Amino acid sequence: MTYRATYDASMADPEGFWMQAADAIDWMKPPSKALFDRGDHLYEWFADGMTNGCYNAVDRHVENGRGDQPAIIHDSPITGTKSTLTYAELQTRVASLAGALAAQGVTKGDRVIIYMPMVPEALEAMLACARIGAIHSVVFGGFAANELAVRIDDCQPKAILAASCGLEPGRVIHYKPLLDGAIEIAAHKPDVCLILQREQERATLIEGRDLDWHAAQNGVAPADCVPVEGNHPAYILYTSGTTGAPKGVVRATGGHLVALHWTMKNIYNVDPGDVFWAASDVGWVVGHSYICYGPLIHGNTTIVFEGKPVGTPDAGTFWRVIEEHKVRSFFTAPTAIRAVKREDPKGEYKAKYDLSGLRALYLAGERADPDTIEWAQDLLGVPVYDHWWQTETGYTIAGNPAGLEALPVKVGSPTVAMPGYDVQILDEAGHPQEPGELGAIAIKLPLPPGTLPTLWNATDRFRKSYLTTFPGYYETGDAGMMDADGYLYIMARTDDVINVAGHRLSTGAMEEVLAGHPDVAECAVVGVSDPLKGQSPLGLLCLTNGVNRPHGEITGECVKLVREKIGPVAAFKNALVVDRLPKTRSGKILRATVVKIADNQEFKMPATIDDPAILDEIRTALQTIGYAKG
């Protein structure tokens, strides 16, 4: 079937469409129907079916003769080690770890926090929870103690699974002191912590609470898969809320299995047995959906990579991994490709590797600027597919369904809405916009399976955050437009649409122009306060390696470019060269924080920040052009 016929079928008969997709999952008891309307704009999918996430990701493949196929390849350029686990080995290890959790009293519905680096045991931990019906909440390894404490108090875990340390190029991140500190601050105390001792650092265990990961499994009976309802939460994943308290996105088991399985072939175009690589982290939604669950549910081989795009050891790491492990589809963030491009603008490292097995590069996590996409297309000689989704949705809202029908790429657009997503562009009053007009991106309810049914213990907050602005719609918080062909363009977060003298302007459109300057490796545009115009745009520019022209020349050219491409209405007069941009660990630029620094406002250090020192660098740079004077 073509994309259009498939999409139309999902709109005309969503229940029929998703019931058919659900046939690909093994159910202990099939659901009686697809959609359950709980009233008041709350919905659940496959609620009364009985299934198990671990059984679908591991056991069924062993039973169907895939036991000897690699399930997980671990590649750590930081430690210089590589290892492979087959599906049969993974089954043994997961059943054993699940048995250890059960022996500590963890049962169906209990929460377990996972605080781990990029090691296979992180996936084993997630699957062990799924095996016994425990609800896991993965917190990014190395997250600050107070942030971890907030999550401990919100989900109240019975157990915490952690490692002694994480590894960054040139340094060891001490997890155990952070974990101990978090438990000390938290009002809720876990019964037990299982600690994976890594050889790079052996942590001190606290008597009566901490157990060694392996010792806890000695002499324990392996656990069987426990059937859970389709609406049973598989996990809670915290996403930073604007109000400071994190939002616990809930993922229900049934819809999650069905939707992720559907995406592996239709979007990522891999067949069972192919190697799929998402270069992300288990702490982010991409790690949940496409390092752990998606590839394993579909019978693919997944890669757990402990390294960085550059510096472990060089800008050729991605290409080495793709050649060595025969990766078919590769998924990473635009920021990672920009880092490679900044380090190796001519793409000289790529020439050392044979990437003939690679079919496509998938980008998501933030807007992919056309310049980066074109650079990657030219370098790799394969399609580069930008696609757009959120922690809340768990998988693609808009993308290019390459396995179903590869649609023409329009650079700058993540292509079209995926089946089940009725995406609309609305004005402030909630009326649909004409093609080409900027507006808020909203999705008509109900959302498809696998998306969040609610927030953990916070249904009112769920309604307030997502359902109240446009009744009958889920508000994405992103702004953009749709062209006459139904291609979507994500221009900015709604908060990043700036108001310059009454004109609503997209910072994303300006960033696109700046990124096209040959000397600019990466950039961000923010709206700073302007006494005359309300807001005025300010561009922060990071230059490509090896550029040594006067900064004034480059910023002058950039100002001129924006005037040429967007027009004087943009009132773009200020650009500033900086060494690096402040980002979260998943690569999102902290634009709102930059605005607060520029405008001398109080701000809370973002919990997800990669390196807090960058904020001082930005403050100092802003002061040279008259901002951040306080």
FIDREN-353263 format. One record per residue: residue in three letters; x, y, z of N, C-alpha, C in turn. Coordinates in steps of 0.02 Angstrom, whole numbers, plus 50000, padded with zeros to 5 digits. Example, Ala and Ser with C-alpha at 12.3 -4.5 7.8 and 13.67 -1.06 7.14 Angstrom:
# FIDREN-353263
ALA506604971650390506154977550390506604983550390;SER506424988850354506844994750357506455000250394;
//
This chain:
# FIDREN-353263
MET500424993950000500005000050000500435006350000;THR500195011549968500575017849968500475021350035;TYR500885026450046500815030450107500105033250112;ARG499875036350058499235039850060498665035050078;ALA498655029150047498125024250061498165021850134;THR498775020850158498865018550228498635023950277;TYR498855030150263498665035650308497905036650309;ASP497605036550250496885037550245496505031950283;ALA496765025850277496455020150313496485021250388;SER497045024050412497115025150485496655030650509;MET496475035350464496015040750482495285038450478;ALA495135034550425494435032450414494215027250465;ASP494655022650484494475017350531495065015950577;PRO495195020550624495775019650668495755012950706;GLU495165011050727495115004850767495314998750725;GLY495054998550664495224992950619495964992950602;PHE496224998850589496924999550569497384996850624;TRP497254999150687497714997250741497584990150766;MET496974987550759496854980550777497264976050730;GLN497294978050667497694974050620498444974450638;ALA498674980450655499384981250675499544977150737;ALA499034976350781499124972750844499234965250834;ASP499074962750773499184955650759499934953850759;ALA500364958850751501084957450749501374956250819;ILE500974957550870501194956750940500904950250968;ASP501284947051013501034940951045500634942951107;TRP500004940851109499554942351165499404935851203;MET499414936151269499184930351308498414930051303;LYS498114936151297497394936651284497294942651239;PRO497054941651178496984947251132496484952451158;PRO496584958851142496104964051163495434963051129;SER494894964851163494224964051133494094969551082;LYS494424975251090494374980751041494984985151048;ALA495064989951003495674993951003495624999951051;LEU495105004051042495075010451077494565010451134;PHE494775012951192494325013551249494285021051266;ASP493685023951259493585031051274493395031651347;ARG493845034551387493725035051459493355041551478;GLY493155045451427492785051651440493255057451455;ASP493005063451446493395069451462494065069651424;HIS494055067451362494645067651318495215063051340;LEU495055057951381495565053051400495425046451364;TYR495945043451336495865037351296496385032151314;GLU496205025751304496685020351312496625015551253;TRP497175012251235497185007551179497305000451205;PHE496944995651177497054988451192497024987051267;ALA496594990751302496624990751375496504983951407;ASP496074979751375495904973451409496284967451381;GLY496744968551335497174963051312497684961451366;MET497974955351364498504953551411499124951851371;THR499694954851390500314953751353500904954851401;ASN501514954551374502104956051414502644958951368;GLY502914964651389503414968151347504054964151338;CYS504284960851391504904957051386504814950851342;TYR504234947651349504094941751307504134943551233;ASN503834949351216503824951551147504514953751122;ALA504934956251167505584958851147506124953351147;VAL506014947951186506554943051195506314935851184;ASP505874933451229505704926351230505424923751165;ARG504974927651134504654924951074505154923851017;HIS505684927951016506184927050963506584920550975;VAL506724919151039507074912851055506634906951035;GLU505994907351053505524901951036505434901150961;ASN505514906550924505414906250851506074905050813;GLY506584902750849507204900750815507714906150804;ARG507624911950837508124917350829508614917550888;GLY508634912350929509034912550990509774914150979;ASP510054911850922510764912950909510914919650876;GLN510384923250856510504929750824510734934950876;PRO511214939250858511394944550905510794949050919;ALA510684950450983510154955051003510454961851018;ILE511004961851057511324968151078512074967851062;ILE512314972951026513034973851017513234979851060;HIS513714978851105513954984451146514624986651117;ASP514684993051102515294995851074515485001951114;SER516045001451151516255006951194516955009351176;PRO516995014451132517665017051117517985020151179;ILE517595021951230517885024951290518285019651329;THR518025013451333518405008251368518795003851320;GLY518675004751255519005000651205518754993451205;THR518124992451224517854985651225517254984951180;LYS517144978751156516554977051116516304970251138;SER515654969351138515384962751155514704961851121;THR514484955651116513844954051084513454949251127;LEU512804950451133512354945951168511844943251118;THR511764936751115511234933951073510564934551109;TYR510024933251072509364933451104509314928151160;ALA509614922251149509584917051201509964919251264;GLU510554922251254510954924651312510584930351348;LEU510274934651308509894940251337509314937551379;GLN508974932451354508424929451391508654926851459;THR509224923351459509484920551521509664926051571;ARG509994931251546510214936651591509624940651619;VAL509134941951575508554945851597508124941951647;ALA508024935451634507634931351680507964930951748;SER508634930651748509014930351811508954936851850;LEU509044942551815508984949051849508264950151874;ALA507774948151834507074948751855506954944551917;GLY507264938551919507204934251978507494937552040;ALA508054941152032508364944652088507904950252113;LEU507574953752067507104959052087506514955952125;ALA506254950452097505684947152129505874944752200;ALA506494942352206506724939852271506764945552322;GLN506834951752297506854957652342506154960552352;GLY505644956852329504954959052342504654963652289;VAL504994964452232504724968752179504204964752140;THR503594967452136503054963852100502724968552050;LYS502234965852014501874969651963501614976251991;GLY501744981651956501494988251977501984992152019;ASP502484988752049502994992352087503424996352039;ARG503695002152062504135006052021504865004552037;VAL505285004851985506005003751991506355009251953;ILE506815012851987507205017951951507845014751925;ILE508015016351863508625013851831509075019851817;TYR509685019551842510155025251840510815022351813;MET510865021951746511395017951716511745021451658;PRO512375019551646512715021951586512535017651525;MET512875018751469512725015051408513085008251408;VAL512785003651446513034996751449512434992051436;PRO512554985951414511984981451399511544980351460;GLU511844980651521511444979651582510894984851590;ALA510964990651558510424995651562509804992951527;LEU509894989751469509334986751434509064980751471;GLU509534976751499509314970951539508874973151597;ALA509054978851627508664981451684507954983251662;MET507894986651605507244988651579506814982451565;LEU507124977551531506764971551512506584967151573;ALA507024967151623506874963251684506264966151720;CYS506204972751720505614975951750504994973851710;ALA505034974551644504464972851601504264965451611;ARG504764961251624504634954051631504164952551689;ILE504254956251744503844954851804503294960051814;GLY503194964451764502654969351769502814975351813;ALA503464976151831503664982151869503704987951820;ILE503604993951844503594999951802504265003451809;HIS504655003651755505325006751764505305014251748;SER505765017751780505875024751764506625025751758;VAL506845026551696507565027451684507725034851694;VAL508225036151736508465042951746509165043151717;PHE509295048151676509935048751641510515048051691;GLY510965043351677511525042051722511945048351733;GLY512095049851796512485055751811512075061951823;PHE511405061351820510965066851836511085069251908;ALA511025075651920511165078451986510735075252040;ALA511025074952101510685071552157509995074452172;ASN509935081152172509275084052190508745082452137;GLU508965082052073508495080452020508285073052025;LEU508755068852041508595061752050508125060952110;ALA508235064852162507815064552223507085066452207;VAL506995071552165506325073652145505955067852111;ARG506325064152069506025058552033505885052652080;ILE506325051652129506215046352180505575047852218;ASP505485054152237504885055952275504255055652233;ASP504315056952168503725056852125503485049752110;CYS503945045252094503715038452075503795033252130;GLN504145035052185504195030852244504415023652228;PRO505025022752203505255016152183505375011452242;LYS505215005152232505385000052282506134998452278;ALA506404998652216507104996952206507425001952157;ILE508085002652162508465006652114509025002252086;LEU509075002252020509614998551986510115003751960;ALA510735003351981511225008451962511905005251949;ALA512345009151919513035006951908513495011151953;SER514095008651965514565012352007514775018851975;CYS514815018851907515045024951874514835025051801;GLY514895030951772514825031851700515485034551675;LEU515605034351610516245036551582516145041651528;GLU516505047151534516525052251482517245052351457;PRO517365055151397518065055351375518505058751428;GLY518995055051453519465057951500519225058651572;ARG518615056551588518415056951659517905051651677;VAL517905050151742517435045251769516885049251804;ILE516255047651791515695050951826515495046351884;HIS515575048751945515445044652004514695044352018;TYR514365038851998513645038252007513445037152079;LYS513825033052114513605030852181513525036652230;PRO514005041352234513905047052280513285051152261;LEU513135051652195512535055352174511915051652196;LEU511925044952189511355040852209511255041252285;ASP511805040552322511755040952396511485047852417;GLY511735053052384511505059852399510765060752385;ALA510535057852329509835058452310509385054952361;ILE509585048952382509175045152429509145048752496;GLU509695051952514509715055852576509225061752574;ILE509215065252517508765071052509508025068852505;ALA507905063252471507215061152456506845059152519;ALA506195060852520505775058752577505635051252572;HIS505545048852510505425041652500506085037952497;LYS506135032252531506745028252529506605021552495;PRO507025019652446506935013052414507125007552463;ASP506835001552454507024995852497507724993452482;VAL507904993552418508534990352398508824993752336;CYS509494993852332509834996252271510294990552246;LEU510234988852182510694984052152511224988052114;ILE511864987052131512394991052102512844986852057;LEU512884988951993513334985651946514034988751955;GLN514494984751980515174987251992515564986951926;ARG515754992851901516164993051840516904993051860;GLU517324990251818518024989751838518364996551843;GLN518085001551809518395008351812518305011551881;GLU517795009351918517705012051986517265007252026;ARG517505005052083517105000752126516825005052182;ALA516175005052187515835009452236515785005852304;THR515725009852356515615007152423514865005752431;LEU514704999652452514004997852460513784999052532;ILE513165001352540512895002752607512544996452632;GLU512784993952688512524987852719511774988452731;GLY511404983252712510684983152726510254986352672;ARG510574990052626510174993152572510444991352503;ASP511114991252496511414990152431511634982952423;LEU511514980252363511744973552347512154973852283;ASP512664969452278513034968852216512574965852163;TRP512594968652104512174966652047512184959052035;HIS512794956252033512864949052019512724944752080;ALA512974947052138512864943152199512114942352214;ALA511724947652198511004947452211510654942152169;GLN510974939952115510674934952071510874927752088;ASN511384927052132511634920352148511104916252182;GLY510994910152156510534905452188509804907552186;VAL509634912452142508944914852138508614911552077;ALA507984909552084507634906452027507494911751974;PRO507624910151910507454915051857506704916151855;ALA506504922351837505794924051837505484922951769;ASP504854920851770504464920151707504144926951691;CYS503894927451629503534933451608502844933651641;VAL502684939351670502034940351703501564943951654;PRO500994941051637500524944551591500274951051623;VAL500254956351585499974962751610499454965251561;GLU499004969451585498484972351543498794976951491;GLY498444977751436498674982351383498764989451408;ASN498374991451458498434998351483498894998751544;HIS499244993351561499704993351618500314997651599;PRO500525002351642501105006551624501735002251617;ALA502075002951560502714999651550503255003751585;TYR503195010351579503705014551611503455021651621;ILE503845025251661503745032451672504385035751648;LEU504345040851607504935044451585504835051851599;TYR505275054651640505195061651660505465066351607;THR505065071351591505275076551544505235083151581;SER505695087651567505715093751607505095097951595;GLY504755099651647504165103951641504385111251645;THR503985115751617504165122851619504115125551690;THR503695122251732503605124951800504125122451849;GLY504605118351824505125115951870505015108851892;ALA504395106951910504275099951930504265095751867;PRO504645090151865504655086251804503985082751791;LYS503825081751728503205078351709503355071051695;GLY503005066551728503115059351718502675056751662;VAL502965056251602502585053551545502485046051555;VAL501865043751550501705036651559501645033351491;ARG501935027351485501875023551422501515017051438;ALA500925016151408500545009951420500825004251377;THR500824998251405501174992551374500924990751304;GLY500264989651296500004987051233500134991451173;GLY499944997851179500025002451123500755003551104;HIS501175003451156501895004451147502184998751104;LEU501994992651119502244986851081502004987151008;VAL501364988651000501054988650933501364994150889;ALA501385000250917501625005950878502365005250860;LEU502785003350909503495002850894503634997350842;HIS503284991750848503384986450798503204989150728;TRP502654992850723502444995550658502985000050628;THR503305004050670503785009050644504425005850617;MET504635000150644505294997550626505354996250551;LYS504844993150521504864992050449504614998050410;ASN504055000950432503725006050391504105012650389;ILE504415014450445504795020850447505545019550437;TYR505825014850477506555013950477506785008850425;ASN506305005450393506455001150337506974995750353;VAL506904992650411507334986850427506904980550432;ASP507214974950415506884968450422507174964950483;PRO506804960250512507084956550568507764953650550;GLY508244954050596508924951750582509384957350561;ASP509124962950534509544968650516509804972150578;VAL510374975450570510664979350626510394986550622;PHE510104988750678509824995550683510204999150738;TRP510405005450724510775009150775510475016050787;ALA510265017150850510075023850872510625026250920;ALA510995031350898511545033950940511255039150988;SER510945036651040510645041051090510855038351157;ASP510455039451208510605037051275509965033951304;VAL510045028851346509455025651375509045030451417;GLY509345035951439508975040851480508455044851442;TRP508505044851375508045048751334507525044251302;VAL506995047151276506465043251244506725039151185;VAL507205042051148507485038351091507805031851115;GLY508135032151173508445026151201507935020951220;HIS507365023151247506825018451265506545015151202;SER506345019451155505985016951096506435013451046;TYR507055016151036507435013750979508145011150994;ILE508335011051058508925006951077508655000551108;CYS508155001251151507894995351186507304992151151;TYR506704994951158506104991151141505984990051066;GLY505974995451026505794994750956506184989350918;PRO506854989850917507244984950879507154977850905;LEU507114977050972507064970351000506364967350988;ILE505844971350993505164968850980505124966250908;HIS505484969650863505454968050792505944962550772;GLY506384960450818506874955250802507494957850767;ASN507654964250778508274967150750508854966250799;THR509454968050776510034968450820510124975850836;THR510174977550900510244984650920510944985950946;ILE511174992150939511854993950962511804998551022;VAL512174996751074512255001051133512955003951128;PHE512995010551116513625013851101513815018451159;GLU514405017251188514645021551242515225025751214;GLY515045031451186515535035751155515215042251134;LYS515585046251097515345052751074515455053250999;PRO515105057750965515205058450892515915060650874;VAL516225064650918516915066750906517305065650971;GLY517955064450964518385063951024518425056951054;THR518065051951026518145045051051518285040350993;PRO518835040450959519385045250968519345051150921;ASP518925050850869518935056150818518265056650783;ALA518225060850732517595062150697517395056550650;GLY517755050850653517585045150611517235039550648;THR517115040550714516835035150756516175032450728;PHE515715036950710515065034650684515175030050624;TRP515635032150578515725028450516516055021650531;ARG516495021450580516795015050599516265010150624;VAL515835012550669515315008250697514845005650642;ILE514665010050596514215008050541514535002650498;GLU515185003550481515524998550440515604991950478;GLU515864992450539516044986450577515444982050594;HIS514884985250611514304981350634513764980750580;LYS513934983150519513474982450462512784985550476;VAL512794991850497512174995450514511774996950451;ARG511124995450452510684996750395510365003650399;SER510085005250458509775011850469510095014950531;PHE510275021250525510625024750579510225030850600;PHE510135031650665509705037050692510125040850743;THR510175047450733510525051550783510215058550783;ALA510495062950824510245069850829510635074350782;PRO510305079450753510665084150710511285087050744;THR511245088150810511815091050845512435086550840;ALA512325079950837512895075250831513215075950762;ILE512785076450710513055077250642513405083950635;ARG513125089150667513455095750665514145095450698;ALA514195091650752514845090950787515355087650740;VAL515135082550704515585079150657515785083950600;LYS515285087650576515405092350521515875098050543;ARG515795100250604516225105650629516955103250634;GLU517045097150655517715094250665518035092250599;ASP517615089850553517865087050490517445089650432;PRO517485096250418517025099250370517065096150300;LYS517655093550281517725090550214517545083150214;GLY517385080450272517185073350275517745068550259;GLU518355070250279518935066050261518935059350298;TYR518655059150358518645052850396518215047550363;LYS517675049750332517195045050303517535040750249;ALA518025043650214518355040050160518705033650184;LYS518845033250249519205027350276518745021250285;TYR518095022250279517625016950296517175015050238;ASP516955008850238516495006450187515785006650217;LEU515385011350192514705012250219514185009650170;SER514385004850128513935002650074513304999150101;GLY513324996750163512734993450191512214998250219;LEU512405004550227511945009450258511405011650208;ARG510775011250229510215013150184510005020350194;ALA510015022850256509765029650268510005032050336;LEU510035038750342510175042050406509535045550428;TYR509345044350491508735047450519508945052550572;LEU508665058450570508825063750618508205065750657;ALA508275066750723507715069350763508005071950828;GLY507585075550866507785078150931507775085650933;GLU507835088850875507805096150869507755097450794;ARG507675103750774507615105150703508265103550667;ALA508205100150610508795098650569508845104050516;ASP509365108250520509415113650471509625110850403;PRO509375113850349509505111350281510255110350267;ASP510665114850294511375114450280511675107850305;THR511475105850365511725099550394511475093650354;ILE510835093850335510545088350296510905087650229;GLU511015093250196511345092950130512065090450136;TRP512405092750188513095090450199513115082850208;ALA512655080350250512635073150265512435069150203;GLN511955071750164511745068250102512335067650054;ASP512695073150045513265073149998513805068450023;LEU513925068450087514465064350116514305056950112;LEU513685055150132513515048050140513215044950077;GLY512935049150034512635046449973512015042249986;VAL511685043350043511045039950058510535045250078;PRO509885043450076509385048350098509485050250172;VAL509375056650186509385058950256508675061050273;TYR508375057550320507675058750337507635062250404;ASP507405068550404507245071950466506565069250488;HIS506475068050552505795066350574505675069450642;TRP505035070450657504855074550716504395070750762;TRP504595070450826504165067450877504365070050945;GLN504075067450998504175070151065504225064451116;THR504495066051174504495061251230503775058751240;GLU503305063451236502605061751250502325056651201;THR502525057151137502225052651088502595045951083;GLY503235045851098503605039551099503855037151032;TYR503605040050978503825038350910503585043750863;THR503735042850799503655048150749502945050950742;ILE502895057550745502275060950727502285062350652;ALA502835065250629502915066650557503585064050534;GLY503585060250480504205057350455504125055150383;ASN504625051550360504605048950291504555041350295;PRO503975038550276503875031350287504255027150236;ALA504915027150241505345024250190505215016950175;GLY505005013050226504875005950215504205004650182;LEU503775009550186503105009050156503135011950086;GLU503395018150083503485021750020503935027650034;ALA504525027750005504985033350017504725039449978;LEU504525044550015504245050649983504815055349967;PRO504715059849918505245064749902505415068849964;VAL506065069749976506285073850033506225081150014;LYS505915085050058505955092350051506395094650108;VAL506985096950093507455098750145507165104150189;GLY507175103050254506865107850300506195105450327;SER505935100050298505295097250322505395090050345;PRO505105088150402505125081150423504625076850383;THR504375079450329503925076150282503205076250308;VAL502875070550314502145070550323501935067050388;ALA501305068150407501035065050468501015057450460;MET501185053950512501155046650511500445044250525;PRO500285037950505499625035250518499415036250591;GLY498785038150601498535039050669498595046150695;TYR499025050250663499115057150687498755062050641;ASP498215065050665497845070050627498125076950647;VAL498655078950611499035084950629498725091050597;GLN498605096350636498315102450610498695108550634;ILE498685113850593498995120150611498435124950630;LEU498465127450691497905131650716498145138650734;ASP497695143550726497865150250750497695150750825;GLU497795156550854497715157150927497005155550950;ALA496515156450905495815155050923495635147750909;GLY496115143850882495975136850869495695135350800;HIS495725140350755495475139250687496045136750642;PRO495895132050596496415129550552496705135150508;GLN497375134950499497715139850457497745137450385;GLU497825142250339497915140550268498615137550259;PRO498715133550205499385131050191499885136850188;GLY500475135750218500995140950217500955145950272;GLU500415145750313500355150550368500615147550434;LEU500985151450472501265149250535500715148750588;GLY500735143450628500245142750682500485137550732;ALA500065136150781500225131050832500075124250802;ILE500525119450814500405112650788500035108650841;ALA499455106050822499045102250869498835095750834;ILE498675090750875498465084250848497775082650874;LYS497315081150827496625079850846496595073350887;LEU496215073450941496145067550983495665062550950;PRO495725056050964496225053151008496915052450974;LEU497445052851014498115051350989498155043850974;PRO498605041850929498665034650915498965030650972;PRO498955023950968499245019751020499985021251031;GLY500235020051092500945021051107501115027951132;THR500645032651123500745039451148500515039751221;LEU500655045251256500505045451327499755045651340;PRO499495041351384498785041851402498675047151456;THR499215048651495499165053451550499865054651578;LEU499915058651631500535059451668500485055551733;TRP501045053151759501055049151820500755052951878;ASN500205050251905499865053251964499705060651954;ALA499575062751892499465069951881499005071051821;THR498405068251824497945068851768497735076051756;ASP497645079851810497455086951801498005090751766;ARG498625089251785499185092651753499245090651679;PHE499085084251665499085081751596498595085851555;ARG497985086651582497475090651546497705097751535;LYS497965100751590498165107751587498755108751538;SER499225104151539499815104851496499665103851422;TYR499205099251406499145097151337498445097951306;LEU497925097951347497255097351317496815103551322;THR497025108651360496565114151372496605119851320;THR497205121051291497275126751245496805126151185;PHE496775120051157496335118751099495905112651116;PRO495295113751142494865108151162494785103051105;GLY494865096651122494805091451071495465089951035;TYR495985093651055496645092751024497185091751077;TYR497715088451057498335088151097498785093751072;GLU499005098051118499435103651099500165101451101;THR500515101851045501205099351044501705104251075;GLY501525110651078502005115651102502485117851048;ASP502395115350987502815117450931502405121750884;ALA502745126250849502425130450799502705128750731;GLY502285129550680502525127950613501985129050562;MET502085125950504501585126750451501575120350409;MET501065119950367501005114250322500935116950252;ASP501275113750203501205116250135500625112750100;ALA500505114450037499925111850001499965104249991;ASP500575101449995500655094149987500585090350054;GLY500435094050107500385090750172501055089750207;TYR501585092650180502235092350213502245097350271;LEU502495094950328502495099050388503165102550395;TYR503155108650422503785112250436503745114350509;ILE504225112050549504235113850620504705119850626;MET504445125550645504855131550644505175133150712;ALA504825131450766505095133350832504635130350885;ARG504875130350947504415129151002503945135251002;THR503335134351025502865140051027503175145951064;ASP503575144351116503905149651155504455153151115;ASP504685150051061505235153051022504985157150962;VAL504325157750957504065162350906504105169250939;ILE504485173850908504575180250941504155185650908;ASN503995190650948503565196050925503975202350916;VAL504125203850854504545209750840504095215150810;ALA503975220350849503545225850827502895223350796;GLY502585218650831501925216150809501955210650757;HIS502555209150730502615203650682502825197250718;ARG502445191750707502635185350736503155182050691;LEU503755181050718504295178450677504575172050707;SER504775167450664505045161050687505805161550693;THR506075160050753506795160050761507105154450719;GLY506725149050709506975143450670507135145450598;ALA506715149750569506835151950500507485155950496;MET507625160050547508245163950547508855159450557;GLU508775154350600509325149650611509505146050547;GLU508985144450509509095140950445509535145150399;VAL509415151650397509805156050354510535156450380;LEU510605157350445511275158050474511695151750464;ALA511365145950471511715139550465511985138650394;GLY511685142250346511905141850277512555145650263;HIS512785149750311513415153450301513995148450305;PRO514455148550257514985143350254515415142950318;ASP515475148350355515915148250414515555146150478;VAL514885145650475514485144250535514365136750542;ALA514605133850597514505126650610513845125450644;GLU513655130150687513045129150726512815136050751;CYS512175136750762511935143350783511275142750822;ALA511105148050857510455148450890510225155750886;VAL509575156750875509295163550875508805163850933;VAL508865169050974508395170051030508095177051025;GLY507515177851057507205184451059507365187851125;VAL507755193251122507925196851184507485203051190;SER507405205551250506965211351261507225217451224;ASP506765221151195506935227251159506435232551179;PRO506675238251208506205243351234505745246151179;LEU505985246151118505605249051063505145243951030;LYS505415238051014505035233250973504735227551013;GLY504825227551079504585221851119505115216451123;GLN505285213651065505825208651063506245209951001;SER506885208351005507285208450944507715202150941;PRO507845199750881508215193450875508965194350885;LEU509265189550918509985189550929510245182750907;GLY510755182650864511035176350840511685174650876;LEU511745168450900512375166050929512675161150878;LEU513315162150861513625158250808514235154450834;CYS514275147950817514885144050829515205142950761;LEU515845144250756516175143850690516475136950677;THR516535135350613516835129050592517585129050610;ASN517845123250626518565122650641518985125350584;GLY519505129150602519955131550550519775138450523;VAL519195141150541519015147850517519375153050561;ASN519765157450530520105162550571520045169550542;ARG519445171050515519325177950491519095182150550;PRO519135188850545518875193050598518135191750610;HIS517945191150674517245189550690516765194850664;GLY516975201050666516535206450642516335205550570;GLU516795203150529516635201950458516085196650452;ILE516175191250490515705185650485515015187750510;THR514995191250568514335193150594513995198150547;GLY514385202550517514115207350468513795203750409;GLU514145198550384513865194750328513225191150348;CYS513215188650410512625185050434512015189650440;VAL512125195650465511575200550471511295202050402;LYS511755202850354511565204350285511155198550255;LEU511385192450268511035186450243510305186150266;VAL510215187350332509525187050359509095192450328;ARG509385198450318509005203850287508805201950215;GLU509275198650180509125196650111508585191150108;LYS508655186150151508215180350145507545181150180;ILE507535184750236506905185350274506625192350268;GLY507065197250256506835204050246506945208350307;PRO506885214950298507005219650352506525218750411;VAL505935215550397505445214550451505745210550509;ALA506255206250494506565202250547506945206550596;ALA507125212750575507505217350618508105213950649;PHE508445209950607509015206050632509655210150626;LYS509905212450683510495216850682511075214250724;ASN510925209650770511445207450817511625200150809;ALA512265198850796512515191950797513175191950836;LEU513295186450870513855186150917514195179350908;VAL514855179250900515215172950895515375170350966;VAL515195164050979515345160851044515695154251030;ASP516045151751081516415145351073515935139451068;ARG515425139451109514965133751110514285136151136;LEU513775132351121513095134151141512885129851202;PRO512505132851248512265128851304511735123851282;LYS511825117551299511365112351276511185107551332;THR510635104051321510475098351364510915092551341;ARG510925087251381511335081551361511065078051299;SER510435079251282510175076051221510275080651161;GLY510595086451172510775090751115510305096451100;LYS509795097551143509345103251131509685109551158;ILE509635114951118509935121251139509485124651191;LEU509785127051245509405130151300509265137451284;ARG508825138651235508685145451212508375149751267;ALA507895146851303507535150851354508025153351408;THR508515149151425509005151051476509445156851450;VAL509635156551386510045161951356509655168551360;VAL509005168251345508595174351347508605177351417;LYS508515172951468508505175551537509175178751556;ILE509725175751534510385178651549510445185451515;ALA510255185751451510305192051412509875197551444;ASP509275195551468508805200451495508895201551571;ASN509425198651599509555199551671509005196851715;GLN508695191451696508175188651738508455182851779;GLU508125181651836508305175751876508165169551836;PHE508575164351842508405158051810508655152251851;LYS508305146451842508505140351878508965136551831;MET509525134151858509985130151816509605124151788;PRO509565123451721509195117651694509515111051715;ALA509095106451739509345100151766509705096151712;THR509495097051650509755092751596510365095751562;ILE510645101251589511195104651555511815100251551;ASP512155100551494512735096451482513345099051521;ASP513465105651518514035108551552513855115651576;PRO513725116351642513505122851669513995128551656;ALA514645127051646515145132351636514985136451573;ILE514635133451526514475137051464514065143351478;LEU513635142951530513205148751543513615154951562;ASP514165153951598514595159651615514935162351553;GLU515145157851509515455160051445514965164251405;ILE514335162051404513825165651365513705172551396;ARG513655172651464513545179051498514105184051480;THR514725181751484515305186051469515275188551397;ALA515095183951351515055185851279514505190951268;LEU513925189851301513355194451293513525201551318;GLN513935201751371514115208351400514505212551350;THR514865209251304515265213151255514815216951206;ILE514175214951201513735218651155513155221951194;GLY513265222951259512785226951297512225223351331;TYR512225216751331511705212851366511995210051431;ALA511555206851471511765203251532512185207751578;LYS511945213851589512365218651626512305218151701;GLY511785214451725511605214851796512165213451844;
//
